[in-house]
């Protein structure tokens, strides 16, 4: 293990951070790193350990387990998830997490997600329609940003006008508040979304519909209904997580394909590969670059290291997804890869409830975009693509040459 912590401050803004993770994996199963917002922490580097520890109850999502020094650093940057997302399952351990997840999972079903497929395809077509038949476009601003917000609003039972109002706050919510100015901007966006969703919930109480928000309002279990705070927080998590995370998945996934045109051509020729391609893009370019944030609730021995109680731990998603011990040729993009147990959606009790919706959106985006624009090309060098200064990894813009439309699409 390195004598000094390895720096992991700006990985989200590197085109290819994976050699860095490769060096850390070879340095040890768990290594000390330096973060931008919380000082030192631990990174679990290998797939077997990451998969196991993602569901280990000794690693908590509740920052009350943070040690005194770590807690001071988190408070200093206002980067305490429990403050930003009160009373939501993202920052709760069992049994409260189990109660809330069960109530949401009862309504957020694969069947409900599947009903969104026609709307997603129609929306993708509508967003692409104004593009010139043989010109250039920014696929982030045209497609990756608006689509997920529109889809999650549709799921919740909100309108496209609501999506237009809430959209500008989405990317702000995931900015890393490493200074007071950014922290104030994140707090302002959080409060705006909270206020808006609270008003929408009140409206749905009087005029329920068939959306997920109305279903959650009426949801109850043996312990009673969701509290108002739990309900608003849950709506906020579904909105922010369902929109911004998917935006980054779409942007990063498309960029990866454009950097590997031979793989893009395979999808144009064989659209049946799109489902496996989606999982390969998620494996290679997870929006959670460094890892799932956890706090050691007790001392945790791992290999020749003991992670002390109270320390910050990252379950290394991107490092695990490029672990050659689990994935043959992990740094090669293969849209036909079959055995692909990636951790892009996490693992264990906190596995992403929105995974079926994210996969559906990515599949529809690829199938529709490539059917309409099979000659898509990157309009700049890959190194010129700007990356977001965000807690999630994704391009800030993605300039492409659309190429001639397919003859059947004219």
C-alpha positions as CSV (number, residue, x, y, z in Angstrom):
1,X,0.0,0.0,0.0
2,X,1.3,3.5,-0.8
3,X,2.9,5.3,2.2
4,X,0.9,8.5,1.4
5,X,-2.7,8.7,0.3
6,X,-3.3,8.7,-3.4
7,X,-5.1,11.8,-4.7
8,X,-8.5,11.3,-6.2
9,X,-9.7,14.9,-6.4
10,X,-10.7,15.4,-10.0
11,X,-11.2,11.9,-11.5
12,X,-14.6,12.8,-12.9
13,X,-13.0,15.3,-15.3
14,X,-10.5,12.9,-16.8
15,X,-11.2,11.2,-20.1
16,X,-9.6,8.0,-18.9
17,X,-9.1,7.6,-15.1
18,X,-8.9,3.8,-15.3
19,X,-5.1,3.4,-15.4
20,X,-5.1,5.3,-12.1
21,X,-7.5,2.7,-10.6
22,X,-5.4,-0.1,-12.1
23,X,-2.4,1.2,-10.1
24,X,-4.5,1.3,-6.9
25,X,-5.8,-2.2,-7.4
26,X,-2.3,-3.5,-7.7
27,X,-1.2,-1.5,-4.6
28,X,-3.8,-3.3,-2.4
29,X,-7.3,-4.5,-1.9
30,X,-8.0,-1.3,0.1
31,X,-5.9,1.9,-0.2
32,X,-5.8,5.3,1.4
33,X,-6.9,8.1,-0.8
34,X,-7.2,11.9,-0.6
35,X,-10.6,13.4,-1.6
36,X,-11.7,16.9,-2.6
37,X,-14.4,17.3,0.1
38,X,-13.6,15.2,3.1
39,X,-9.8,14.7,3.4
40,X,-8.6,11.2,3.6
41,X,-10.6,8.0,3.1
42,X,-10.3,4.4,2.0
43,X,-11.0,3.0,-1.4
44,X,-12.0,-0.7,-1.8
45,X,-10.4,-1.5,-5.2
46,X,-11.3,-5.0,-6.3
47,X,-14.6,-6.5,-7.5
48,X,-15.0,-9.4,-5.1
49,X,-14.4,-7.1,-2.1
50,X,-16.5,-4.3,-3.4
51,X,-19.5,-6.5,-4.2
52,X,-19.3,-8.1,-0.7
53,X,-18.8,-4.8,1.2
54,X,-21.6,-3.0,-0.7
55,X,-24.0,-5.0,1.4
56,X,-21.9,-5.3,4.6
57,X,-23.8,-3.9,7.6
58,X,-20.5,-2.8,9.2
59,X,-20.4,-0.1,6.5
60,X,-23.2,2.4,7.1
61,X,-24.7,5.0,4.8
62,X,-25.6,7.1,8.0
63,X,-23.0,9.8,8.6
64,X,-23.7,9.7,12.3
65,X,-21.0,6.9,12.2
66,X,-18.4,9.4,10.9
67,X,-15.6,10.1,13.3
68,X,-15.2,13.6,14.9
69,X,-12.6,14.9,12.5
70,X,-14.4,13.5,9.4
71,X,-17.7,15.0,10.6
72,X,-16.1,18.4,11.0
73,X,-14.8,18.3,7.4
74,X,-18.2,17.2,6.1
75,X,-20.0,20.0,8.1
76,X,-17.4,22.5,6.8
77,X,-18.4,21.8,3.2
78,X,-22.0,21.2,4.0
79,X,-21.6,17.8,2.3
80,X,-23.8,15.8,4.7
81,X,-26.2,13.8,2.7
82,X,-28.5,13.5,5.7
83,X,-28.9,17.3,5.7
84,X,-29.6,17.4,1.9
85,X,-31.9,14.4,1.9
86,X,-33.5,14.0,5.2
87,X,-35.6,11.0,6.0
88,X,-34.9,9.1,2.8
89,X,-33.7,5.6,2.3
90,X,-30.5,6.8,0.7
91,X,-29.1,7.8,4.1
92,X,-30.8,5.1,6.2
93,X,-29.7,1.7,7.3
94,X,-32.1,-1.1,8.1
95,X,-34.7,-1.4,9.6
96,X,-35.9,2.1,8.5
97,X,-34.3,1.7,5.0
98,X,-36.1,-1.6,4.7
99,X,-39.5,-0.1,5.5
100,X,-39.2,2.8,3.1
101,X,-37.7,0.7,0.3
102,X,-40.5,-1.8,0.6
103,X,-43.2,0.9,0.3
104,X,-41.6,2.4,-2.8
105,X,-40.8,-0.9,-4.4
106,X,-44.4,-1.9,-4.1
107,X,-45.4,1.0,-6.4
108,X,-42.2,1.4,-8.5
109,X,-42.6,-1.9,-10.3
110,X,-41.1,-3.2,-13.6
111,X,-44.6,-3.2,-14.9
112,X,-45.0,0.5,-14.2
113,X,-41.6,1.2,-15.8
114,X,-42.5,-0.9,-18.9
115,X,-45.5,1.3,-19.6
116,X,-43.2,4.3,-20.1
117,X,-41.5,2.7,-23.1
118,X,-43.8,4.3,-25.8
119,X,-43.5,7.7,-24.1
120,X,-39.7,7.5,-24.0
121,X,-39.4,6.5,-27.6
122,X,-41.8,9.3,-28.7
123,X,-39.9,11.8,-26.6
124,X,-36.5,10.8,-28.0
125,X,-37.9,11.1,-31.6
126,X,-39.4,14.5,-30.7
127,X,-36.1,15.8,-29.2
128,X,-34.2,14.6,-32.3
129,X,-36.7,15.8,-34.9
130,X,-35.5,19.5,-35.1
131,X,-31.8,18.5,-35.7
132,X,-30.6,19.2,-39.2
133,X,-30.5,16.1,-41.5
134,X,-26.7,16.4,-42.0
135,X,-25.2,18.8,-39.5
136,X,-23.9,19.0,-36.0
137,X,-25.5,19.0,-32.6
138,X,-24.7,18.8,-28.9
139,X,-26.3,15.5,-27.7
140,X,-26.0,16.6,-24.0
141,X,-28.2,19.7,-24.3
142,X,-30.4,18.3,-27.0
143,X,-31.0,14.8,-25.6
144,X,-29.1,13.7,-22.5
145,X,-30.2,16.6,-20.3
146,X,-33.9,17.0,-21.1
147,X,-35.0,13.4,-21.6
148,X,-34.4,11.9,-18.1
149,X,-36.1,14.9,-16.4
150,X,-39.1,14.5,-18.7
151,X,-39.3,10.8,-18.1
152,X,-39.0,10.9,-14.4
153,X,-41.7,13.7,-14.3
154,X,-43.9,11.4,-16.4
155,X,-43.3,8.6,-14.0
156,X,-44.2,10.7,-11.0
157,X,-47.3,12.1,-12.7
158,X,-45.9,15.6,-13.3
159,X,-46.2,17.5,-16.5
160,X,-43.6,18.5,-19.1
161,X,-44.0,22.1,-17.9
162,X,-43.0,20.8,-14.4
163,X,-39.9,19.2,-16.1
164,X,-39.0,22.5,-17.7
165,X,-39.2,24.3,-14.4
166,X,-37.3,21.7,-12.4
167,X,-34.7,20.8,-15.1
168,X,-32.2,23.7,-14.4
169,X,-31.9,22.5,-10.7
170,X,-31.0,18.9,-11.6
171,X,-27.3,19.3,-12.4
172,X,-26.7,21.7,-9.5
173,X,-27.9,19.1,-7.0
174,X,-24.9,16.9,-7.7
175,X,-22.2,19.6,-7.7
176,X,-19.5,18.9,-5.2
177,X,-19.8,21.8,-2.6
178,X,-16.1,22.2,-2.1
179,X,-16.4,25.9,-1.3
180,X,-19.1,28.2,0.3
181,X,-20.3,29.6,-3.1
182,X,-21.0,26.1,-4.6
183,X,-22.5,24.9,-1.3
184,X,-24.9,27.9,-1.3
185,X,-25.9,27.1,-4.9
186,X,-26.5,23.4,-4.0
187,X,-28.6,24.4,-1.0
188,X,-30.6,26.9,-3.0
189,X,-31.4,24.3,-5.7
190,X,-32.3,21.7,-3.0
191,X,-34.7,24.1,-1.3
192,X,-36.3,25.1,-4.6
193,X,-36.9,21.4,-5.6
194,X,-38.2,20.6,-2.1
195,X,-40.7,23.5,-2.2
196,X,-41.9,22.7,-5.6
197,X,-42.4,19.0,-4.9
198,X,-44.2,19.7,-1.6
199,X,-46.7,21.8,-3.6
200,X,-47.1,19.1,-6.2
201,X,-47.8,16.5,-3.4
202,X,-50.4,18.8,-1.9
203,X,-52.1,19.1,-5.3
204,X,-52.0,15.3,-5.9
205,X,-53.7,14.7,-2.5
206,X,-56.7,16.6,-3.8
207,X,-56.4,15.5,-7.5
208,X,-54.8,12.0,-7.5
209,X,-53.8,10.4,-10.8
210,X,-52.2,7.2,-11.9
211,X,-48.6,8.5,-11.4
212,X,-46.1,7.2,-8.9
213,X,-46.4,10.3,-6.7
214,X,-50.1,9.7,-6.2
215,X,-49.4,6.0,-5.5
216,X,-46.9,6.9,-2.8
217,X,-49.3,9.4,-1.2
218,X,-51.7,6.6,-0.7
219,X,-49.1,4.0,0.1
220,X,-49.1,2.5,3.6
221,X,-47.8,-0.6,5.4
222,X,-48.3,-2.0,8.9
223,X,-46.7,1.1,10.4
224,X,-48.9,3.6,8.6
225,X,-48.4,6.0,5.7
226,X,-45.3,7.8,4.7
227,X,-44.8,11.0,6.7
228,X,-44.9,14.3,4.7
229,X,-41.2,14.7,5.1
230,X,-40.5,11.1,4.0
231,X,-42.8,11.5,1.0
232,X,-41.2,14.8,-0.2
233,X,-37.7,13.4,0.4
234,X,-38.6,10.2,-1.5
235,X,-40.0,12.3,-4.4
236,X,-36.8,14.4,-4.4
237,X,-34.6,11.3,-4.5
238,X,-36.6,9.7,-7.3
239,X,-36.4,13.0,-9.2
240,X,-32.8,13.9,-8.7
241,X,-31.5,10.3,-9.0
242,X,-33.7,9.4,-11.9
243,X,-32.8,12.5,-13.8
244,X,-29.2,13.5,-13.2
245,X,-27.7,10.0,-13.0
246,X,-29.3,8.9,-16.2
247,X,-28.2,12.1,-17.9
248,X,-24.6,11.2,-17.1
249,X,-25.1,7.6,-18.2
250,X,-26.5,8.7,-21.6
251,X,-23.7,11.3,-22.2
252,X,-20.8,9.0,-21.1
253,X,-22.2,6.0,-22.9
254,X,-22.6,7.9,-26.2
255,X,-19.1,9.3,-25.9
256,X,-17.7,5.9,-25.2
257,X,-19.3,4.5,-28.4
258,X,-18.1,7.5,-30.4
259,X,-14.6,6.9,-29.2
260,X,-15.0,3.2,-30.4
261,X,-16.6,3.5,-33.8
262,X,-16.2,-0.2,-34.5
263,X,-18.5,-0.9,-31.6
264,X,-20.9,1.7,-32.7
265,X,-21.0,0.0,-36.1
266,X,-21.8,-3.3,-34.5
267,X,-24.9,-1.8,-32.9
268,X,-26.0,-0.3,-36.2
269,X,-25.6,-3.7,-37.9
270,X,-27.0,-5.7,-35.0
271,X,-29.5,-3.8,-32.9
272,X,-30.2,-7.0,-30.9
273,X,-26.9,-6.2,-29.1
274,X,-28.2,-3.1,-27.6
275,X,-29.3,-4.6,-24.2
276,X,-25.8,-6.1,-23.7
277,X,-24.2,-2.9,-24.9
278,X,-26.1,-0.9,-22.3
279,X,-24.6,-3.0,-19.5
280,X,-21.2,-2.7,-21.1
281,X,-21.4,1.1,-21.2
282,X,-22.5,1.1,-17.6
283,X,-19.6,-1.2,-16.6
284,X,-17.0,0.8,-18.4
285,X,-18.3,4.3,-17.6
286,X,-20.3,4.3,-14.4
287,X,-21.5,7.7,-13.3
288,X,-20.3,7.0,-9.8
289,X,-16.6,7.2,-10.5
290,X,-14.9,6.9,-7.2
291,X,-17.4,4.8,-5.3
292,X,-20.4,4.3,-3.0
293,X,-19.9,6.5,0.1
294,X,-20.0,4.6,3.4
295,X,-18.9,5.1,7.0
296,X,-17.2,2.4,9.1
297,X,-19.5,1.6,12.0
298,X,-16.8,-0.6,13.5
299,X,-13.2,-1.6,12.8
300,X,-13.1,-3.7,9.6
301,X,-10.2,-5.9,8.8
302,X,-9.5,-6.3,5.1
303,X,-6.4,-8.0,3.8
304,X,-3.4,-6.6,5.7
305,X,-5.3,-3.4,6.7
306,X,-7.9,-2.5,9.3
307,X,-10.3,0.3,8.4
308,X,-10.8,2.1,11.7
309,X,-14.3,2.8,13.0
310,X,-15.5,6.3,12.0
311,X,-13.5,6.4,8.8
312,X,-14.8,7.3,5.3
313,X,-14.9,4.4,2.9
314,X,-15.6,4.3,-0.9
315,X,-16.8,1.0,-2.3
316,X,-14.9,1.4,-5.5
317,X,-17.4,1.0,-8.3
318,X,-15.3,2.1,-11.3
319,X,-12.2,0.3,-10.0
320,X,-14.2,-2.9,-9.4
321,X,-15.8,-2.7,-12.8
322,X,-12.3,-2.7,-14.4
323,X,-10.9,-5.5,-12.3
324,X,-9.2,-8.1,-14.6
325,X,-9.8,-10.7,-11.9
326,X,-13.5,-10.5,-12.8
327,X,-13.7,-9.1,-16.3
328,X,-11.5,-10.4,-19.1
329,X,-9.8,-7.5,-20.9
330,X,-11.6,-5.0,-18.7
331,X,-10.3,-2.0,-20.6
332,X,-11.7,-3.2,-23.9
333,X,-15.2,-2.1,-24.9
334,X,-17.2,-5.1,-26.0
335,X,-20.9,-4.4,-26.7
336,X,-21.5,-8.2,-26.9
337,X,-20.0,-8.9,-23.4
338,X,-22.3,-11.4,-21.7
339,X,-21.0,-12.2,-18.2
340,X,-21.1,-8.7,-16.9
341,X,-21.9,-8.4,-13.1
342,X,-21.0,-4.7,-13.0
343,X,-21.7,-2.6,-9.9
344,X,-22.9,0.6,-11.7
345,X,-26.2,0.3,-9.8
346,X,-24.6,-0.8,-6.6
347,X,-25.2,-4.1,-4.8
348,X,-27.0,-5.4,-1.8
349,X,-29.8,-3.6,0.2
350,X,-29.1,-0.2,-1.5
351,X,-29.1,-1.6,-5.1
352,X,-30.6,1.1,-7.3
353,X,-34.4,0.8,-7.5
354,X,-34.3,2.8,-10.7
355,X,-32.1,0.4,-12.6
356,X,-34.8,-1.0,-14.8
357,X,-35.9,2.6,-15.8
358,X,-32.3,3.7,-16.5
359,X,-31.6,0.6,-18.7
360,X,-34.9,1.2,-20.6
361,X,-34.0,4.8,-21.3
362,X,-30.5,3.9,-22.5
363,X,-31.8,1.1,-24.7
364,X,-34.4,3.4,-26.3
365,X,-31.9,6.2,-26.8
366,X,-29.4,3.9,-28.6
367,X,-32.0,2.2,-30.7
368,X,-33.8,5.4,-31.8
369,X,-30.6,7.5,-32.3
370,X,-28.7,4.9,-34.3
371,X,-31.8,4.1,-36.4
372,X,-32.2,7.8,-37.3
373,X,-28.4,8.7,-37.4
374,X,-26.4,5.5,-38.2
375,X,-23.4,7.6,-39.4
376,X,-22.9,9.5,-36.1
377,X,-19.4,10.8,-35.4
378,X,-17.7,12.9,-32.8
379,X,-17.2,16.5,-34.0
380,X,-14.1,17.1,-31.9
381,X,-11.2,15.2,-30.5
382,X,-12.1,13.1,-27.4
383,X,-9.7,15.1,-25.3
384,X,-11.6,18.3,-26.1
385,X,-14.9,17.1,-24.6
386,X,-15.5,19.0,-21.4
387,X,-16.5,17.1,-18.2
388,X,-18.9,18.2,-15.5
389,X,-17.5,19.4,-12.2
390,X,-19.9,17.1,-10.4
391,X,-20.2,14.3,-8.0
392,X,-21.3,12.2,-11.0
393,X,-19.2,11.5,-14.1
394,X,-20.4,12.8,-17.5
395,X,-19.6,15.2,-20.3
396,X,-20.8,18.8,-20.1
397,X,-21.4,18.8,-23.8
398,X,-21.1,16.2,-26.6
399,X,-20.7,17.8,-30.1
400,X,-21.4,15.3,-32.9
401,X,-21.7,15.2,-36.7
402,X,-25.0,13.6,-37.4
403,X,-24.2,12.4,-40.9
404,X,-26.9,11.6,-43.5
405,X,-30.1,10.0,-42.1
406,X,-30.8,6.5,-42.9
407,X,-32.7,6.2,-46.2
408,X,-35.7,4.5,-44.5
409,X,-35.9,7.5,-42.2
410,X,-36.3,10.2,-44.8
